Amino acid sequence: MAIDPIMETANDNFGQLGASSKHLARRLLTIGENRLELLMVEVQEERERLLHAILLALGVAVFGFLAGVALTVALVVLLWQLSPVAVLLVLTSLYVAIAVYLYRRFIALQRDWKTLPATLDQFKKDRACLENILE
């Protein structure tokens, strides 16, 4: 029985195509696994950073409040004979100005916050690479 050379070449091509497909699938799975690991690491880092920021903010708020109360009491007692109402109004204005300044800083921090920048950047690079390969 004679084997047709065209059939043999076609079988070889299908075998190479299957091997290439498996290789591509393995590479895509490896890339996906790496990106998922990167995402998990960044989520963990973001969680720890957020918890640290919350604890620091809480400490600043508590001790800032205590300092403000102590300063207010000291100034009111010191300047009571001059004009208690004027002292309280000046201190209230000062506290409101500081609160507005801190609020603006907080809003700027939220606006500039970037979540998972390395993962998103890597996904963009992967997409561009795949587009180049598939073209």
NUNUVEX-669585 format. One line per field, with one value per atom (N, C-alpha, C): atom name; z, y, x. Coordinates in pm, 1 decimal. Each point is the difference from the previous one (the first is absolute). Last residue first. Example, Ala and Ser with C-alpha at 12.3 -4.5 7.8 and 13.67 -1.06 7.14 Angstrom:
! NUNUVEX-669585
at <- N_CA_C_N_CA_C
zz <- 708.0_6.0_73.0_-7.0_0.0_0.0
yy <- -225.0_119.0_109.0_-572.0_119.0_120.0
xx <- 1285.0_82.0_-77.0_29.0_-89.0_90.0
END
This chain:
! NUNUVEX-669585
at <- N_CA_C_N_CA_C_N_CA_C_N_CA_C_N_CA_C_N_CA_C_N_CA_C_N_CA_C_N_CA_C_N_CA_C_N_CA_C_N_CA_C_N_CA_C_N_CA_C_N_CA_C_N_CA_C_N_CA_C_N_CA_C_N_CA_C_N_CA_C_N_CA_C_N_CA_C_N_CA_C_N_CA_C_N_CA_C_N_CA_C_N_CA_C_N_CA_C_N_CA_C_N_CA_C_N_CA_C_N_CA_C_N_CA_C_N_CA_C_N_CA_C_N_CA_C_N_CA_C_N_CA_C_N_CA_C_N_CA_C_N_CA_C_N_CA_C_N_CA_C_N_CA_C_N_CA_C_N_CA_C_N_CA_C_N_CA_C_N_CA_C_N_CA_C_N_CA_C_N_CA_C_N_CA_C_N_CA_C_N_CA_C_N_CA_C_N_CA_C_N_CA_C_N_CA_C_N_CA_C_N_CA_C_N_CA_C_N_CA_C_N_CA_C_N_CA_C_N_CA_C_N_CA_C_N_CA_C_N_CA_C_N_CA_C_N_CA_C_N_CA_C_N_CA_C_N_CA_C_N_CA_C_N_CA_C_N_CA_C_N_CA_C_N_CA_C_N_CA_C_N_CA_C_N_CA_C_N_CA_C_N_CA_C_N_CA_C_N_CA_C_N_CA_C_N_CA_C_N_CA_C_N_CA_C_N_CA_C_N_CA_C_N_CA_C_N_CA_C_N_CA_C_N_CA_C_N_CA_C_N_CA_C_N_CA_C_N_CA_C_N_CA_C_N_CA_C_N_CA_C_N_CA_C_N_CA_C_N_CA_C_N_CA_C_N_CA_C_N_CA_C_N_CA_C_N_CA_C_N_CA_C_N_CA_C_N_CA_C_N_CA_C_N_CA_C_N_CA_C_N_CA_C_N_CA_C_N_CA_C_N_CA_C_N_CA_C_N_CA_C_N_CA_C_N_CA_C_N_CA_C_N_CA_C_N_CA_C_N_CA_C_N_CA_C_N_CA_C_N_CA_C_N_CA_C_N_CA_C_N_CA_C
zz <- 1428.9_-125.0_-114.6_470.7_-77.9_-132.7_314.7_-39.1_-95.5_193.5_-94.9_-50.8_337.4_-124.5_-106.7_432.4_-67.8_-131.3_269.7_-50.7_-75.8_220.7_-115.1_-62.6_398.2_-109.9_-126.0_394.5_-51.1_-119.1_229.8_-75.8_-60.7_285.6_-123.0_-88.1_427.1_-87.8_-133.0_333.6_-56.9_-93.1_239.8_-99.4_-68.0_357.8_-116.4_-111.2_408.9_-65.0_-125.7_272.6_-68.1_-74.3_268.0_-123.4_-74.7_398.4_-77.9_-129.2_208.3_53.0_-100.1_129.8_-107.9_61.3_140.0_43.5_-118.5_19.9_-54.9_33.8_161.4_-144.2_-63.8_475.4_-61.8_-152.1_242.7_18.0_-65.4_15.0_-96.2_8.9_317.2_-132.5_-106.8_435.8_-6.1_-136.5_94.4_-15.6_-13.9_98.2_-137.5_-27.3_438.0_-89.6_-144.5_330.0_6.7_-92.1_40.0_-61.1_-2.7_228.8_-144.8_-73.5_470.1_-48.1_-151.5_216.6_-2.5_-54.1_64.0_-107.6_-12.7_359.2_-126.6_-117.5_429.8_-15.7_-130.5_114.8_-24.8_-24.7_134.3_-137.0_-38.6_442.6_-89.6_-145.0_329.9_-0.1_-93.3_61.6_-69.7_-8.4_251.3_-142.8_-80.5_473.4_-54.7_-149.4_227.5_0.8_-62.8_65.8_-107.7_-9.1_358.2_-125.4_-117.9_442.1_-20.3_-134.9_172.2_-65.1_-31.1_333.2_-114.4_-66.4_360.9_49.0_-114.9_-81.8_46.2_39.3_-182.2_-52.0_45.1_146.9_-1.7_-38.7_-13.9_138.7_4.2_-420.7_58.1_143.8_-228.0_-51.7_59.8_117.7_48.5_-47.6_-157.9_143.2_52.3_-442.0_14.5_146.1_-102.5_-42.2_18.3_85.7_100.6_-35.0_-312.6_121.6_105.9_-392.1_-25.5_121.3_15.7_-0.9_-22.3_-29.3_137.5_9.3_-429.7_74.4_144.5_-268.6_-44.6_73.9_70.6_67.8_-45.7_-202.0_145.7_68.7_-473.3_39.2_151.7_-184.9_-21.8_47.4_7.7_100.6_-11.5_-329.8_127.3_112.0_-422.5_-1.1_131.3_-65.5_15.8_5.7_-87.6_137.0_25.5_-438.3_89.3_144.3_-327.5_-15.6_93.8_-18.1_61.4_-7.1_-224.4_144.3_74.0_-466.4_41.1_151.0_-193.8_-6.6_46.8_-37.5_110.9_3.1_-360.2_123.8_119.8_-423.0_11.8_130.2_-107.4_32.6_18.3_-144.9_138.0_42.8_-444.6_84.8_146.9_-319.6_6.8_85.9_-79.3_80.1_14.4_-281.1_139.9_91.1_-466.9_49.3_147.3_-218.5_16.6_56.1_-114.0_118.2_27.9_-392.3_116.1_129.2_-406.7_21.3_121.0_-133.0_49.9_29.8_-202.1_137.9_60.6_-456.3_84.4_146.7_-313.1_9.8_90.8_-96.3_85.2_18.8_-299.0_138.3_96.7_-457.7_45.0_143.8_-203.7_22.6_51.8_-126.6_121.6_33.8_-405.5_113.4_132.1_-397.9_18.3_120.2_-124.9_50.9_27.8_-206.7_139.8_62.8_-455.8_76.7_148.0_-300.4_14.2_82.8_-110.5_94.9_24.4_-326.7_132.9_106.2_-446.8_41.0_139.4_-201.4_37.6_49.0_-167.2_123.1_50.1_-413.8_108.5_132.8_-381.2_24.0_113.2_-146.6_68.9_34.3_-261.6_137.3_82.1_-456.8_67.7_145.8_-276.6_25.9_74.9_-147.2_105.1_38.2_-358.8_125.2_116.7_-429.8_33.1_132.9_-197.4_61.2_39.7_-16.0_-83.1_68.0_40.4_75.2_-88.7_-115.1_-15.4_75.3_33.8_0.0_0.0
yy <- 4002.7_75.1_-70.5_-140.2_-45.1_74.0_113.0_-139.7_-44.8_431.6_-7.7_-141.6_71.4_61.0_-4.6_-145.6_-96.7_55.9_289.2_-108.9_-103.1_349.1_51.9_-108.6_-106.0_17.7_47.7_-32.1_-132.7_10.3_395.6_-49.9_-136.2_182.7_78.4_-47.1_-190.9_-46.6_75.8_141.5_-128.0_-57.4_394.3_26.9_-129.3_-34.9_57.9_29.4_-153.4_-104.1_53.3_301.8_-92.6_-108.6_323.6_55.5_-97.5_-0.3_-108.0_49.1_377.1_-134.3_-99.6_551.7_-98.2_-139.2_554.7_-138.4_-93.9_492.1_-48.7_-145.6_225.6_19.4_-60.3_7.3_-94.9_9.1_312.6_-134.0_-104.8_442.5_-11.9_-138.9_104.3_-13.9_-16.2_92.2_-133.2_-26.2_430.9_-94.8_-142.6_333.3_15.3_-94.5_16.1_-59.6_8.9_216.3_-146.1_-71.9_470.4_-34.3_-151.8_162.0_17.9_-36.7_0.9_-109.1_7.9_352.4_-121.4_-118.1_400.4_16.6_-125.1_19.6_-18.7_12.1_91.3_-143.4_-29.6_452.4_-69.7_-148.7_262.6_33.3_-72.1_-41.9_-71.0_27.2_237.7_-141.2_-81.6_451.4_-9.4_-145.9_90.9_21.8_-11.7_-26.1_-118.2_14.9_370.0_-109.0_-125.3_369.1_25.9_-113.4_-9.9_-26.8_19.6_103.6_-143.8_-33.8_416.6_-19.3_-148.2_198.9_90.7_-6.4_-291.0_134.9_100.1_-458.1_11.9_143.9_-237.6_124.6_24.7_-390.9_109.6_133.1_-398.6_35.0_120.8_-172.0_58.8_42.2_-229.1_135.9_67.4_-453.3_87.5_143.5_-331.5_26.3_96.7_-143.5_82.5_36.1_-301.3_135.9_93.3_-455.8_56.9_144.4_-240.6_25.9_65.1_-138.5_111.6_36.6_-381.8_122.2_122.7_-420.0_27.1_128.2_-145.8_44.2_34.3_-188.8_135.5_57.7_-448.7_88.8_144.9_-323.2_-4.2_99.7_-53.1_60.6_5.6_-220.1_144.9_67.8_-467.1_55.4_151.2_-223.6_-5.9_58.1_-46.4_106.9_4.0_-352.3_126.7_116.7_-424.9_6.9_131.0_-85.6_22.0_13.1_-109.0_138.4_30.5_-444.1_86.7_145.9_-309.6_-18.1_89.5_-8.6_66.1_-11.3_-229.9_144.4_77.6_-467.6_36.2_150.6_-167.7_-20.9_42.6_2.4_108.6_-11.3_-348.6_122.4_117.9_-406.7_-13.0_127.1_-26.9_14.6_-7.9_-83.0_142.0_24.5_-444.8_68.9_147.7_-258.3_-38.0_70.0_59.1_64.4_-30.8_-222.5_141.6_76.0_-446.3_9.1_144.5_-82.6_-21.3_7.5_17.8_123.7_-12.3_-381.4_104.4_129.3_-350.1_-34.0_106.0_39.6_25.7_-27.7_-111.4_145.7_35.5_-450.1_46.1_150.8_-195.2_-37.3_47.0_61.6_87.8_-31.1_-279.5_134.1_95.6_-432.3_-5.3_138.2_-45.5_-11.1_-2.3_-9.1_130.8_-2.0_-407.8_89.5_139.4_-315.5_-36.8_93.1_52.6_41.5_-31.4_-149.7_145.6_51.5_-456.8_29.2_150.1_-140.9_-41.2_30.5_75.6_95.6_-33.1_-298.5_122.1_106.7_-398.1_-28.0_122.8_22.1_-4.0_-27.0_-18.0_138.5_5.6_-423.5_68.8_143.4_-249.5_-51.9_67.6_100.6_58.0_-46.3_-190.1_140.3_67.3_-438.7_-1.4_142.6_-61.1_-32.0_3.6_51.6_118.5_-22.2_-356.1_102.9_125.3_-515.0_120.0_109.7_-539.9_116.5_122.5_-551.0_119.1_116.5_-564.5_117.2_123.5
xx <- -175.1_-14.3_65.2_9.8_-116.1_-16.8_351.2_16.6_-111.6_-21.3_111.0_19.2_-315.9_-47.1_108.3_111.8_-87.3_-53.4_254.3_84.5_-83.7_-224.7_73.4_87.5_-224.4_-96.0_70.6_253.2_-36.3_-93.8_112.6_114.1_-30.4_-321.4_7.4_115.3_-43.1_-108.5_1.5_298.3_43.2_-107.3_-98.8_103.3_45.2_-300.3_-66.3_100.4_172.5_-79.1_-66.6_236.8_92.1_-76.5_-240.8_56.2_90.5_-357.9_60.7_65.2_-261.2_-9.3_57.1_49.4_-2.2_3.2_-111.7_22.7_-10.7_-81.6_126.1_29.6_-394.4_0.1_124.8_-44.5_-93.4_4.3_252.5_55.5_-89.6_-154.1_110.2_63.6_-328.4_-61.9_108.1_146.1_-60.2_-61.7_165.2_111.6_-52.0_-313.9_50.1_116.5_-168.1_-99.1_46.1_256.6_15.9_-99.5_-39.6_128.4_20.5_-375.7_-16.7_128.8_14.5_-84.8_-20.5_229.6_81.9_-80.2_-232.3_98.2_88.5_-304.0_-71.2_97.2_165.7_-28.9_-72.6_83.7_126.2_-24.5_-365.1_40.7_128.6_-145.5_-90.9_36.7_233.9_38.2_-89.1_-111.8_128.7_44.0_-387.5_-23.0_129.1_24.2_-66.9_-26.0_177.0_97.4_-61.0_-281.6_95.1_102.8_-304.4_-69.0_95.4_148.8_-15.5_-65.5_301.6_-129.2_-16.4_323.0_-6.8_-138.2_115.3_-25.9_-12.8_116.6_-138.6_-33.2_418.3_-57.0_-144.7_257.4_97.4_-64.0_-258.5_31.5_94.0_-100.5_-121.2_26.8_343.6_-19.9_-123.3_90.0_107.4_-20.6_-295.3_-21.7_105.7_51.2_-120.0_-23.4_345.9_33.0_-118.8_-69.9_89.7_36.4_-255.9_-78.7_87.7_213.6_-90.6_-83.2_276.4_80.8_-87.2_-208.3_41.7_83.4_-122.7_-117.9_36.8_330.2_-29.6_-119.3_109.7_93.5_-14.6_-283.4_-17.2_92.6_37.7_-128.3_-15.4_375.8_8.5_-128.1_2.7_90.4_12.5_-246.0_-71.0_85.9_193.5_-99.7_-77.9_305.0_70.1_-98.5_-178.0_49.4_75.2_-147.8_-115.3_46.6_321.5_-45.5_-116.8_157.2_100.3_-43.4_-265.7_-13.4_98.7_34.9_-123.7_-20.2_360.3_22.5_-122.5_-31.6_88.2_25.1_-248.5_-75.0_84.5_202.8_-97.4_-78.9_298.1_73.2_-94.7_-188.9_49.3_74.7_-133.0_-119.0_41.0_333.4_-35.1_-123.6_135.3_101.6_-35.8_-272.4_-19.2_100.6_42.7_-121.3_-21.2_347.4_31.9_-119.3_-69.7_85.9_38.4_-238.2_-86.7_80.9_232.6_-75.6_-91.9_241.6_90.8_-74.3_-241.8_34.2_91.9_-107.9_-117.2_28.2_332.1_-13.0_-117.6_53.0_110.0_-6.5_-303.5_-33.0_108.1_77.6_-108.0_-40.4_318.9_54.8_-106.3_-133.9_82.0_56.7_-233.0_-92.4_77.2_249.4_-63.2_-93.4_191.1_104.0_-57.6_-277.4_23.7_103.4_-80.3_-117.5_18.2_327.1_7.0_-117.2_4.7_107.5_10.8_-305.7_-45.0_104.2_115.4_-102.1_-50.4_295.6_70.7_-97.8_-182.4_74.2_73.5_-218.0_-98.3_68.0_270.9_-44.6_-101.7_143.9_109.5_-39.5_-298.6_2.5_109.2_-17.4_-116.5_-4.1_325.8_31.7_-113.5_-73.4_101.6_39.1_-291.6_-68.3_98.9_174.1_-80.2_-70.5_250.4_85.4_-77.7_-191.2_-1.2_84.3_56.0_-47.9_15.7_-69.5_82.2_-63.9_-5.5_-84.6_89.1
END
